[in-house]
Amino acid sequence: MSPMRLPEPGTVQIAPSILSADFARLADEIAQVVDAGVRMVHLDVMDGHFVPNLTIGPPVVKWIRKCTGAVLDTHLMITEPQTYAERFVEAGSDHITFHIETVDEPEAFVQHLRDLGVTVGVTLNPETPAEAVRDVARLCDMVLVMTVHPGFGGQAFIDAAARKCTALREWLGPDIRIEVDGGIDATTAPRVVGYGADTLVAGNAIFGQADRKAAIEDIRRAIR
């Protein structure tokens, strides 16, 4: 199967993070958000080294790929993304995002990922200045701004980190997506969209609610 592409620029997208989903019912959980009109599903990959948590690997991505046609937006929160990225692409990831803090030659890595056939993103942690990705961001399809410290769901939103979206949007123009991840809900979503973000990762705000579709619609209404 050829990788799916990111939604077209100029659209605001919600990307539910399965980190907060019920893994015993993962196919059903993903189906619920896709039925609500979601086009992207966010996969948090953690190695217990770059961040203090362990999550999923390529075998889980492979099974997720079998149960959905949504874009698999795969966020590698790992120390050696160059070593493992190809395995995630082979498993079915459509988009790979890596952390600027983990790669010595990010421009070359972006080209390697493109050669694998996927779209590419670069991420910066809350304490990392926007300037750290200014050059490589222009080569990417998306920039991910962490609005919590990566590793665990349910943390409080960091507004100072989200404000980096404003500078990024000024530098990058309208054609490169800006994603935010951490503490996103119906209250914070309008704020980050105002800063220039157009891709909103939400975990607890969706999967922590009994009615996933209603939770997604609450966020959509907040940003209209």
C-alpha positions in Angstrom: 0.0 0.0 0.0 1.4 3.4 -0.9 1.6 5.9 2.0 -1.3 8.3 2.4 -0.5 12.0 2.2 -1.2 14.6 4.8 -4.4 16.6 4.3 -4.1 19.6 2.1 -2.7 22.9 3.5 -5.2 25.4 4.7 -7.4 22.9 6.6 -7.4 22.5 10.3 -7.1 18.9 11.3 -7.6 17.0 14.6 -5.3 14.1 15.1 -6.4 11.9 18.0 -3.5 10.4 19.9 -4.0 6.7 20.6 -1.7 7.0 23.6 -5.0 7.8 25.6 -7.1 5.1 23.9 -8.1 1.7 25.2 -5.5 -0.7 23.7 -7.8 -3.7 24.4 -10.2 -2.2 21.9 -7.8 -0.2 19.7 -9.4 -1.0 16.3 -12.8 0.1 17.6 -11.3 3.2 19.2 -9.7 4.2 15.9 -12.9 3.4 14.0 -14.9 5.7 16.3 -12.7 8.8 15.6 -12.5 8.1 11.9 -16.3 7.8 11.7 -16.3 11.3 13.3 -14.5 12.6 10.3 -10.9 12.4 11.5 -8.3 12.0 8.7 -5.2 11.6 10.8 -4.4 9.3 13.8 -1.4 10.3 15.9 1.0 7.5 17.0 3.3 8.3 19.9 6.4 6.1 19.8 8.6 6.3 23.0 11.7 4.4 23.8 12.1 4.9 27.5 15.4 6.7 26.9 14.7 10.0 25.0 11.5 10.2 27.1 10.6 8.4 30.3 8.0 6.0 29.0 7.7 3.1 26.6 4.9 2.7 24.1 4.4 1.0 20.7 6.7 -0.4 18.1 6.4 -1.4 14.4 4.3 -4.6 15.1 1.5 -2.5 16.6 1.7 0.0 13.8 1.4 -2.9 11.3 -1.9 -4.0 13.0 -3.2 -0.5 13.2 -2.5 -0.1 9.4 -4.7 -3.1 8.8 -7.7 -1.6 10.5 -7.8 2.0 9.1 -7.2 4.1 6.0 -6.5 7.2 8.1 -3.1 8.9 7.8 -0.8 7.3 10.4 1.0 10.3 11.8 4.0 8.7 13.6 5.9 10.7 16.2 9.2 9.2 17.0 10.2 10.3 20.5 13.3 8.1 20.4 17.0 8.6 20.7 18.0 7.0 17.4 15.2 7.7 14.8 17.6 7.0 12.0 18.0 3.4 13.2 14.2 2.7 13.4 12.4 4.9 11.0 12.5 2.5 8.1 10.8 -0.2 10.2 7.9 2.1 11.0 7.5 3.0 7.3 7.6 -0.7 6.4 4.9 -1.3 9.1 2.6 1.3 7.5 3.4 4.7 8.8 2.5 7.4 6.3 4.2 10.3 8.0 7.3 10.3 10.3 8.2 13.1 12.7 11.5 13.1 14.5 12.9 15.3 17.2 15.5 18.0 16.3 17.3 17.2 19.6 18.1 13.7 18.4 19.6 14.1 14.9 23.0 15.6 14.0 22.3 16.1 10.3 18.5 16.7 10.1 18.5 17.8 6.4 20.1 14.5 5.3 17.6 12.6 7.5 14.6 14.5 5.9 15.9 13.4 2.5 16.3 9.8 3.7 12.7 9.7 4.9 11.5 11.2 1.6 13.3 8.5 -0.2 11.3 6.0 1.8 8.2 7.6 0.4 6.7 9.2 3.4 6.0 12.8 4.4 8.3 14.3 7.0 8.0 16.4 10.2 10.4 17.8 12.7 9.6 18.3 16.4 10.9 20.6 19.1 10.5 20.2 22.8 9.0 23.0 25.0 12.4 24.3 26.0 13.9 24.1 22.5 13.8 27.5 20.7 12.0 27.8 17.4 15.2 28.8 15.8 16.5 25.3 16.2 14.3 24.1 13.4 14.2 27.2 11.2 16.4 25.8 8.4 15.2 22.2 8.3 11.5 23.1 8.8 11.4 24.5 5.2 12.3 21.0 3.9 9.5 19.3 5.9 5.8 18.9 5.4 5.0 19.6 9.0 6.6 21.0 12.2 5.4 19.7 15.5 5.5 22.0 18.5 5.3 20.1 21.9 3.1 22.0 24.3 3.9 19.6 27.1 7.1 17.7 28.0 6.9 14.5 26.0 6.5 11.2 27.7 3.0 11.1 29.3 -0.5 12.1 28.5 -2.6 14.4 30.7 -0.1 17.1 31.3 -0.9 20.8 31.6 -0.7 22.9 28.4 2.4 25.2 28.2 1.3 28.4 26.5 4.9 29.8 26.2 5.8 26.7 24.1 2.7 27.1 21.9 3.6 30.7 21.1 6.5 29.4 19.0 3.9 28.6 16.4 3.6 32.3 15.6 7.2 32.6 14.5 7.1 29.3 12.7 4.1 30.4 10.7 5.7 33.7 9.8 8.8 31.9 8.5 7.1 29.0 6.8 4.0 30.5 5.2 0.8 28.6 4.7 2.0 25.5 2.9 3.8 23.7 5.7 1.6 22.3 8.5 2.2 23.3 12.1 1.1 20.6 14.6 0.7 21.0 18.4 0.7 18.2 20.9 0.0 18.4 24.6 -2.9 19.7 26.6 -5.1 20.3 23.5 -8.8 20.5 24.2 -11.8 22.8 23.4 -10.3 25.5 25.6 -6.7 25.5 24.3 -7.5 24.7 20.6 -8.6 28.2 19.7 -5.5 29.6 21.2 -3.1 27.5 19.2 -5.0 28.0 16.0 -4.7 31.7 16.7 -0.9 31.3 17.0 -0.8 29.6 13.6 -1.2 25.9 14.3 -3.4 23.9 11.9 -3.0 20.3 13.2 -4.2 19.5 16.7 -3.1 16.4 18.5 -5.6 15.5 21.3 -5.5 12.5 23.5 -7.3 12.7 26.8 -9.7 15.3 25.4 -11.0 12.7 23.0 -10.4 9.2 24.3 -11.0 10.3 27.9 -14.6 11.1 27.0 -17.3 8.5 26.7 -18.6 10.0 23.4 -15.6 10.4 21.1 -17.5 11.9 18.3 -19.0 14.6 20.6 -15.5 15.3 22.0 -14.2 15.9 18.5 -17.1 18.1 17.7 -16.5 20.2 20.8 -13.0 21.0 19.6 -14.2 21.7 16.1 -16.9 24.1 17.3 -14.3 25.9 19.5 -12.1 26.7 16.5 -14.8 27.7 14.0 
